[in-house]
Amino acid sequence: MIIQDTTAWGLYPKRTADVVGIRQSKDLLPYLVKGESGIPRGNGRSYGDAALAPLIWHSLHRHHLLAFDATTGILTAEAGVLLQDILEFIVPKGWFLPVTPGTRYITLGGAVAADVHGKNHHSQGSFGDWVLEFHLLTEDGKIMVCSPTENSKLFYLTLGGMGLTGFILQVSFQLINPYSNCFYSSTKF
Ligand SMILES: Cc1cc2nc3c(=O)[nH]c(=O)nc-3n(C[C@H](O)[C@H](O)[C@H](O)COP(=O)(O)OP(=O)(O)OC[C@H]3O[C@@H](n4cnc5c(N)ncnc54)[C@H](O)[C@@H]3O)c2cc1C
């Protein structure tokens, strides 16, 4: 735990916070058992106070890619991986992110929690439209596997839920192949 003055991208407001890196779910459990409330944080690229509180749990130590299917373009990664690192891995393989916000320096968890959008919002929707499943550590200490068909209410509450439903541990989502017709003929919207 580090006590430090913390801001987001906008540098205002500033909060003195206990900032705790979460490597595994067990790192967070003691806080949940004691009933302490905090806020998850990714890379602090939100503009205001979305990821600020006296107690902050950040995901940046959870930065591993976990699984990739080069045939289907489904990627599973820990929530603290930056989009930048995902791009370095997938672009040479001919895949791309379905939705790209104005900065690559956000985490996967931050992309899900803020349901970020890109310039293709009108045709491809927001990041959450491409999420297949995530693991969420909830305030009762349970790890919930959430998808459109499993714990679906929690799934949709967490997309754009700004960290208020729990700590996203890992995410599986669909990449796009920009050279394929699939990208342009999406029937999602
Ligand atoms: C230069 C710039 C350009 C941008 N352009 C766009 C854009 O085009 N489109 C767009 O939609 N946004 C844009 N944004 C905003 C940015 O994409 C979002 O604020 C994003 O959520 C930041 O991600 P982060 O990892 O830094 O998360 P943080 O800022 O650390 O946190 C953001 C929110 O996500 C929650 N959160 C983070 N990690 C987790 C987790 N593991 N579990 C649960 N909740 C979590 C936090 O509690 C907080 O509510 C831009 C930001 C910048 C600085």
The ligand as an ORCA input file, in Angstrom:
! r2SCAN-3c Opt
* xyz 0 1
  C      -6.406     11.465    -24.262
  C      -7.658     10.697    -23.909
  C      -8.552     10.357    -24.914
  C      -9.701      9.628    -24.620
  N     -10.557      9.287    -25.619
  C     -11.670      8.579    -25.354
  C     -12.547      8.172    -26.398
  O     -12.326      8.449    -27.576
  N     -13.640      7.428    -26.060
  C     -13.916      7.078    -24.763
  O     -14.915      6.386    -24.531
  N     -13.095      7.448    -23.744
  C     -11.998      8.188    -24.030
  N     -11.149      8.547    -23.004
  C     -11.490      8.145    -21.635
  C     -10.858      6.801    -21.260
  O     -10.846      5.916    -22.352
  C     -11.697      6.159    -20.149
  O     -11.839      7.062    -19.072
  C     -11.135      4.850    -19.626
  O     -12.051      4.258    -18.739
  C      -9.805      5.030    -18.889
  O      -9.304      3.744    -18.584
  P      -8.271      3.530    -17.400
  O      -7.735      2.153    -17.483
  O      -7.279      4.633    -17.355
  O      -9.270      3.576    -16.164
  P      -9.352      4.585    -14.904
  O      -9.370      5.983    -15.383
  O      -8.325      4.201    -13.913
  O     -10.806      4.177    -14.362
  C     -11.941      4.518    -15.135
  C     -13.170      3.825    -14.541
  O     -13.058      2.413    -14.725
  C     -13.137      1.739    -13.467
  N     -12.207      0.614    -13.519
  C     -10.925      0.612    -13.976
  N     -10.371     -0.614    -13.876
  C     -11.347     -1.423    -13.356
  C     -11.401     -2.801    -12.988
  N     -10.331     -3.643    -13.139
  N     -12.558     -3.285    -12.472
  C     -13.642     -2.487    -12.333
  N     -13.653     -1.176    -12.648
  C     -12.508     -0.644    -13.156
  C     -12.763      2.778    -12.420
  O     -13.350      2.514    -11.168
  C     -13.317      4.059    -13.037
  O     -14.688      4.197    -12.736
  C      -9.976      9.244    -23.271
  C      -9.085      9.593    -22.252
  C      -7.923     10.310    -22.582
  C      -6.970     10.661    -21.467
*
